[in-house]
Amino acid sequence: MELIAPKPVSVPVTLDLSSSDSNEHLDCQGFAGPEPHGRWTNRRDTRLGFVIDPARFGDVLMTIELAAFLAPPTLPEQRVAVSVNGVSCGVWTIRETGWHARPIILPELERERGEIISVGLIIPTCRAPVDVGTGPDIRLLGVIIRRLVFSAIPESPADLTPSSIAGSPPGSVPGAAISLLPGRLVGSIPGRTYNEKVMSGFWARYITGPLVLDIGCTGDDATGAPLDERAAELPIIEGAVRLDLDYPGYDGVTLPFPTESQDAVYSSHSLARIHDHLKAIQEWHRVVKIGGHIIVAVPHAHLFERRHRPPSRWNLDHARMYTTASLLAEFAAALRPNSYRVRHLNEDDRGYRYDDPPERHATGGYEIELVVEKIKEPAWSVED
């Protein structure tokens, strides 16, 4: 499918696909013509072609605002396989009605200035409304795209250079689109804010390289999903190592990796289950490179448990309960002064239903998020 190079896109800019003016900047193949709310995909294999202004330096964030054609129970979801210049970027699964924002990072290193960029959307679930009984339309509808928003990446990693990615395995380039696309099946808890963290630049800010350990990726799930379902979940970014008790050489505490070998360690809702927690934190810190990050999320005792101490109402494997103060205290007890700095601390209660009684499982956000950067220790020590 040959794309026709359109007029370059200047960044930042928003392209309204309900207007024919967008044709100046986009080559839309496999799409119906502009309608009041945007353009529908009209076949299984579609392409969006565009050119980024050669004067634009740095990575670009392209956010696609789209809605899916759904007709439950016959058509409960749309699956969209995404690629950039033929390189797979994962699959978006859309089950909710309404508009969704799906960002794609277009790294400068993978973008030939002045050359056309092809974003492929393959939608195997597309159906005609006439076939599912929702109307006479015979087009194979998948998603409708309302707008494309092009903007600069917030706080993109400064060390994203050709030398920093030399020898990296395919799909693991730091800051690359295939590592940071939304829609990854990372589990119900981290998945709640995963897309938002892509768009805000959180992952690009704190995961600055391809070598990442995802601790307890399938070990815990407060929603009670079966283990075989959790085993199908993906690590937090493409190429990250999933570290559970079945990993060779891992005993739940000691990490079978060299010192300063990892760009980041990520742990979501696993620290509360580790009995030798101080040793575990020391191991996370040991394997992270100088300038790398430890990213931790734990359930908030006052929001998730609604009590100060174990046993947990919802998970008897939880050995401890956390407040912001107790989580910071554990890191302070485990690590030497001036060997780390706190870069992010957040009590996430977005959408939390405070009116629900304690015997009802928490709804909405109930996590404490902590990001610690490993720093080079100074020659001097903190005095007693």
N, C-alpha and C positions, 0 to 999 in steps of 0.2 A: 504494500500500500504506500504509494509515493505521496509525501506531503509537500505542499507548496509553501515556500518561505514567505511569511507575511511581514508587515511593518514591525520593527522591533518594539518590545515592551519596555517602557521606562519605569524604573522602580523608585518609589512606591507608586502603585496605580491599582485601581479596581476596574475590572472589565465586566460590564453588565451583559449577560448573554441573552437577555430578552430584547436587546437592541441590535439591529443589523450593523450598527457602528462597530461592534466587536469583530466583525469580519475583517477589519483592517489589520488586526493583531493576531487573529486566530485562524488556523486551518482546521475546521471541524469535520472529521470524516466519520460517518456512521451516526450522525446526529440529524434530527429533524430540524426544520427551520425555526427561527425565533418565534416564541409565543409569549403571552403576557407575563409568564412566570419564569421563563428561561428556555432552555433547549433540552428535549428528551433524547436520550440515546435510542437509536432506532434499529439496532441489530446487536449481535453478540460481541463483535470485535469493533471497538471504536478507538479513535485517536484524536488527541488535541495537539496541534503543532503550533509552536510560537518561538520567537527569538528574543533573548534578553539583550537589552541595549549594551553594545560592547563597552560603553563608558562605565558600566556598573561593575564595581569591584566587590568581592566578598560573596558569601553564601546568600541565597535568596529563599524566602519562605513563600510558597504558593499555597494558599488556602482555597479549597474547593467547597463552595456552599451548594449542597445538593439535597434532594429528597428522593426517596425510593418509591417505586410503584409496588404496592403491597395489596394483597387480597386474601387475608386469612379466612379459613384455614387452608385454602388451596395454594396460596402463595404467601407464606408467612415471613419470608425474608428475601433479600437480594444480596448476592455475593459478587463483589467487584474485585477482580484480580488486577492489581496496579503495577505498572512498569514505567521506568524512565529510560528512554533510549534503549529499550529492549532488555534492561536489567530489572529482574523481578523486585518489587517493593512490598510484597505481601498481599493479603486479602482483607478487604473491608467487608464485614457482615453487618447489614443494616436490617433491624427488625422493628424499629420504632418509626411511627409516622412523624411528619414535621421535617423541618430543615435541620441539617447536620453540617458541621464544619469539619473538613478533613484536610489537614495540612500535609504538605510534602516539602521536604528540604531539598533544594537544588544546589549541591555543593559547587563552588567555583571550580574545583579541580576536575570535576566531571562535566564541565560545561565549556565547550569550545566557543569562544566569543565570536558572535556573528553567525554561528551555525544553528540550525533549527533543533529545537528540543521537542521530542515526541513523548507525550504522556499517554500510555495505552491503558484503556479500561476494558477488560474482557469480562462480560457479564453472562455467565452460562445460565442464570436463572431468569433471564428476561422472558416475558410472556406478553401476548396480545390480550388486551382487555376483553375482546370478544371470546377468547378461549377460556377465560376464568369467570365469565358471566357478570362483568362490571360495566359493560358498555359495548358499542359497536366498533370501537377503534381496532383496526387490524394491525397496527404497528407493534413491533416487538419492543415493548417499553421495559427499561431497566431502572435508570435514574434520570432525574431532571436536574440540570446544573443551572443555578441562578446567577452566581457571580464567581469570578476568579479574583482573588486578592493577592497581589504581589507586594512583599515587604522585605525589609532587611532582617536578617536573623538577629534576635536580641542576644548580646553577649556571646557571640560565637567564639569557640575556643581559639586562642591566639596561636596555639602550637599546631594548627592544622596545616602542615606543609608536606610537600612530596616526600621529604626524607622521613617524616614521622609515620608515614603509612607504608614505606617500602617493606615488602615482604609480608604484609598483612594478608590474611586469608580473604577470599572473595566474600563480599558482603559485610566486612567488619571494619571498613574505613571509618575513623572517628568522625562523627557529624554527618555521615552519609545518609541519604534518603532511606536506603534499605534498612538502616539501623533504627531510625527514628520515626517511621511511619506510624500513624494511629491505627487502631483496629486490631492490634496484636492480642491474641488470646492469652493474656498474662495472668489470668485469675480474677475472680470477682472483686477482691479487695484492692490490689494495685490497679486493676483495670478501671476502677471507678474514676480515677483522676489521671490515667495514663495519657489520654488524648490532650487534656488540658496542659499537662507538663510538656508535651511535644510543642504545643503552640506557644507556651510561655518561654521556651528555651531552657527549662529546668534540666532536662536530660543532657542537652548540649553543653550546659554550664558545668555539670558535675560528673558526667561520663565523657572524659576527654580523650579516650583511646579505646581500642577494640578488646582489650584484655579485661574481662569483667567476670566476677564470680557472683552467681545468684544463689545465696544461701537459703536452704530450705524451700526451694522453689515449689515443691509439691507436698511439703510436709504438713502444712497447717491450713485450714480453711474454716473460718468462723461460720460460714454459711452451711457447713455440713455436707458439702458435695462429696460424693464417693471418691475414693482414692484413684480408681481407674479413670474418672473424669479429670481429676486434677493432674494426673500424669500426662494428659494430652495438652496441658497448658504450656505455653512457651516461656523461656527465660525473658528477662526484662528487656533485653535488646538482642538483635540478631547476632549470633556468634558467642554469646555469653555462656559460661560453663554452669550447668545446673548442678548444684552440690547438695545432695541428700545423703542419707546414711548408707545407701547402696553404692555410693561412689568409691572406687578403690582407694584405700589409704585414708579415708575420712571417717573419723570416729564421732563426729558431732561437735568436736572442738578443734582438734589439730588439723591444720590445712596442709595437704600434700603438695605445696607449691613453694618455690624459692622465695626468699626475702626480696621485697621490692620488685615483684614480677607482675603486679596487676595494676591496671589503671583505676579500677574501682571495685569495691565490694558492696553488694546490695543485699539487704535482708528485710523482708516484709513479714512481720508477725511470727518470727522464729526465735528471737532473742528470749522471749518469755518462757520458752520451753527448754532452754539450755541451762542445766544445773550449774556447770562450771562457767558461768557467764563472763567473769572477769578474764579468765584465760581465753575464752572465745574472742572477746574484744581485742585482747592483745594479739591474737593470731590474725585477726582482720587487719589490724594496724601494721603488723609485721610484713604482710605480703603486699600491701599497697605501696606504690612508688611515692617518692617525694612529689608533692603536688597533686597526688591522687586523692580520692574521696571514699569515705565510708558513708553509705546512705542507708538509714535505718528507719523503719516504721514499726511502732508497737501500739497495741490497743491501750487507750487511756482508761485508767482504772475508774475514774469518775463518770465516764461516758459509756464504756462498753460493759464493765463489770458492775458499776454502781456500788462498789464496796472497796475497802482499803487493802484487804489482804486475802490470800487464797483460803479456801478453794474457789475456783472459778465457777460461775453459774453455767458456762457454756463449753469450757474445755478443761478437763481435769489434767491435761498435760502441762498447763501453765503453772510454772513454779513460782513466778513472781507477778506482781501487778505494778503498773507504772504510772507515775505522774511525770510532768516535765522535770521537776526537781530530782526525782529519783533516777531518771534516765541519765541526766547530766552527771549525777553523783557517781554512777557506775563507770562512766568514761573517765571521770577524774580519778577514781580509785584504781582503774586498770592501767592508765597510761601516764607516762612521765610528763611533768609540766613542760610546756613549750615544745612538745613533740606533735602537737595538733592544735588546730583552731576550729571553733564552731562557725560554720558558714551559713547554716540555715536551721531554723527552729520554728516549728509551726504546730499549733493544736488545731487540727482540722475538724471542725464541727459543722461543715456546710451540709444543710439539709437534715440535720439531726432533729429528731422529734423529742423535745424535752418533756412533753406532756405524757409520753408513754410510761407506763408503770415499770418498775425494775424487773418484774418477771417476764416482760416482753422483750424479745431480742432487739437490740439497738438498730435503728434505721438511720441511714445517712452516714456522715463522717464521724468517726470516733477514734482517730489515730493521732499519735504524736509523731511528727516527722523530724528527723535530725540528720544533718549532713555535717560531717567532720572532715577537714582537710589535713592530711599528713604533711608536716612542714619539716624543714631541716632544722635540727636542734642547734641552738647557739653554743658557743664554746663555754659560756658561763652557766652556772646553775642558780636556781631560785633558792635564796637563803631561808633557813628555818627561823 
